[in-house]
Amino acid sequence: MAKQPSLASYLRGARTKRGLSVIDAAERAGVSAASIYLWETGKARPRDANLVSLCKVLKLPVRTTRDLADR
């Protein structure tokens, strides 16, 4: 069975696939670049509202992303 990615690698992969820098993604999601960095390195988890905002920017399914965040 294939291992599911961590939330951090899932977010980082989606951002790079879209060709966005950390700063671009942060500005579009209305959060700080430091927050994006912390989420992508697994040092912090986004609050629900920020996660939804980031999902919109990265065109990710909210439910799947929330499931990863809850693991």
N, C-alpha and C positions, 0 to 999 in steps of 0.2 A: 504494500500500500504506500502511495506517495505521501511524503510528509508535507503538511500544509506549511506555508511560509509564516514567519512571525509577523506581527503587525508592523514592526519596524522595517523589515525587508519588503513587505508588501507595499507600504507607503513610498519607500525610496524607489522601488522599481517602477511604480506607477508614475511618480514624478519625473524620473529620468526618461521613461518611455514617451511622455508628453513633451519632452525637451525643455522642461522648466527648471530654472535654478531654484535653490532654496529660497532666495529673496523673492523671485517671481511668484512662487507658490504661496509664500507667506503674505505678500501684498494682496493677492487675489482672494485668499481665504480670510483676510482681516486679522491675522495673527503675526507674532514676531518671528523673525528668521530663527531666533534661538529656540522657539517652541518647536518649529519644524525639525531642527537639528536634534533636539531632545527626543522627539517622537521617533525619528528615523534611526536613532542609535539605541532605542529601547530604554533610555534613562527616565522617561516620563510617558504618561499616557494622556491623550487629549481628552478634554471634557467633551461631553456629548455634542453640545452645540458647535464646538470647534471641529469635531470629527465630521459632522454633517456638512459643514462649510467646506472642509478639505475634500470630502468625497465629491462634492459638486465641482470643485476646481479640477480634480484629477479624473473626473468621470468614472468614479468607482461606485459599486452598489453599496448603499448604506448598510443594509442588513448583513451582508457578508463581512463588511469591514467591522461592524459592531461585534459580530461573532468572534472575529480574530482578537479584538480588543478585550473581550471578556475572558479569553483563555488565560 
